[in-house]
Amino acid sequence: MYGYRRIDDRLQLTLCEKNTMREPNFNNLLKVLRCEVPERPTLFEFFLNSRIYKKLAGSAWTEDPGALAQWRMLIAAFKTAGYDYATVAGSRFNFPTGKHDAAQTISLNQGFVITDHKSFDAYLWPDPDTFDYTALRAIAPDLPRGMKLIVSGPGGVLENVISLVGYDNLCFMLADDPGLVMDIFEAVGSRLVKHYRKAVAYDTVGACISNDDWGFKTQTMLSVADMRKYVFPWHKRIVDAIHAAGRPAILHSCGEARAIMEDMITGMRYDGKHSYEDVIMPVEEAYRRWGGRIAIMGGIDLDFIIRSPIEAIQKRCRAMLDLTAAKGGYALGTGNSVPEFVDDDKYLAMIAIATRS
């Protein structure tokens, strides 16, 4: 089990005696994704941040950019924190775009490279078959017993189309040249299907995350009809490819989703949904509405974590575990991820509610 103590006014993670340390068991996350009750409270996070990774990884911390070195560091960090998995990219496969302004947030209208049929044909479309996924096999000796990898994508179907075309341009293109829009979605979607199909060929991979932001705080990025026409068919193929290998598929998607939850659950058949904001719908309400039909992952709102005292954060986390204890299908974590502006002590206090149970 894990504890924490204050040192120099900062909350630092300390591990208790070795024989009481929490060992990874991916079966707990599988039970969550089957909407069952896990053997113990289970954690879920898409990604953390470099400062936290360094603190948790200890001697495994490295700045070596090589895939295996980075994955060993991630495995050590996730295991120390009490997760049953580590998230990795799988390969360096991605869709190159133009330059963005150097900033922590970027415009959805910068960096686009496709504006018409000519630029579409000229774009050098990457092929996952030309990228090396064998690190997913080579990392096997470094995975602790009971632990698995979860492979994410290089962004999702809609995210990559927006990066290649620009958001405003895409909206105009939907009206002016829907045939070109369909071709671009096909070019992106088909390659992402292949990416996941290649990833799940390795035994180290226990599940996959399809990471694709679909909405603003008030609505979907495109009309629901256009989401169903251009975006969702490719996600259905992605989930089918993951399921065909006997792995669960998790959707990480931000934004208002009430109008499309049935598409996620019965159309695309995602096993779990991640990313929630209180301003859209608190995770407690999402669980009451859809818990038991799709696993609810994380959800403790980032703004709440940033603004609230540790006692309030822990109280909400305990209440969420109590709410979900009987029916299961829930893993504790933040609403989105753990960026640098989240205080370490608040993150560590949150996960302690699960790891001390």
C-alpha positions, 0 to 999 in steps of 0.5 A, a space after each residue: 500500500 502507499 502512503 505520503 508525507 510532507 517534506 519541506 512543505 511538499 507532498 512526496 510519495 513514499 512506499 511502505 515496506 516491500 511486502 505491502 506494495 501494491 502489485 499490478 494486476 491487469 485483470 482488475 482493469 479488464 473487469 472495470 472495462 467489462 463493467 464488473 467489480 474489480 478485486 480492489 479500487 482501480 486507477 486509470 489515467 491517459 497520461 501524467 507529466 514529466 515532473 510526476 514521471 520523474 518523481 515516480 520513476 526513480 532510478 528508471 528516469 531517463 532522457 534517452 529518447 529511444 522507445 525502449 528507454 522511455 517505455 521502461 521509465 513509463 512502466 516504472 512510473 505507472 507501477 510505482 503509482 499503483 496502475 495496472 498498465 502503462 500507456 505507450 504510443 506503439 510506434 512513431 507513426 504519425 501524420 506530419 503537418 505544418 508548423 504551429 506557433 510555439 505555445 502550450 495551446 495551439 490553434 486548430 487553424 494552423 499547420 494545415 497542409 491539405 486545401 484541395 484535391 491537388 494538395 491531397 494527392 501531393 501529401 505523403 501519406 504515412 503507412 503504418 507498415 513502414 513503422 517499427 512496432 517491434 518494441 512492443 515485443 522487445 519490452 516484454 522482459 521489462 513488464 512486471 508480472 501482471 502488468 500490460 501496455 495500453 497503446 494509444 494513437 497518434 491522435 484520432 480520426 477527427 483530430 488528425 483530419 483537423 490538423 491536416 485541413 484546419 478546423 475552419 477550412 474543414 467546416 467550409 469544405 464540408 459544404 463545398 467539397 464533401 467528396 474530398 472530405 470523405 477521401 481525407 477521412 478515409 485516408 486517415 481512418 484506414 491508416 489508424 485502423 492499421 495502426 491498432 491492428 498492428 499494435 494488438 498483434 503483440 502479447 504485451 498489449 492489454 488494451 488500446 486507447 482511441 484518443 480523439 476529441 469530438 466536442 466543445 463544452 456545448 456541442 460536438 465539433 461537427 454536426 451529429 449527422 456529419 460525425 455519424 457520416 465521416 467520423 464514427 464509421 472509422 471508429 467502428 472499424 478501429 474498435 472492431 480491429 481491437 476487439 478482433 484481437 480480444 482486447 478492449 477499446 477505450 475512447 478518450 474524447 473531450 467535449 459534450 457527448 450526450 447526443 452521441 453516447 448511444 453511438 459510442 455504446 451500441 454503434 461503435 461498441 467502445 468498452 470504456 469512455 474517458 474524459 469528463 468535465 463538471 461544466 459539461 456533466 459531472 462524472 457522478 451523473 455520467 455514471 448514473 446514466 451510463 454506468 453498467 453499459 460502458 465503463 466510466 474512466 477517471 472523471 475527477 474534474 481537473 478544474 476541481 482538483 486545481 481549485 480544491 483543497 486536498 481534503 475536498 479532493 479525497 472526499 469526492 474520490 471516496 464518494 465516487 468509489 462508494 457510488 461505484 462499489 456495488 456495480 463496478 465499471 469504474 476506475 478512479 482518475 482525473 477527468 482528462 490527464 495530469 498536466 504540469 499545472 496540477 499540484 503534485 500533492 493533489 494528484 498523489 492524494 487523489 490516487 492514495 484513496 485507491 491505493 490505500 483501500 
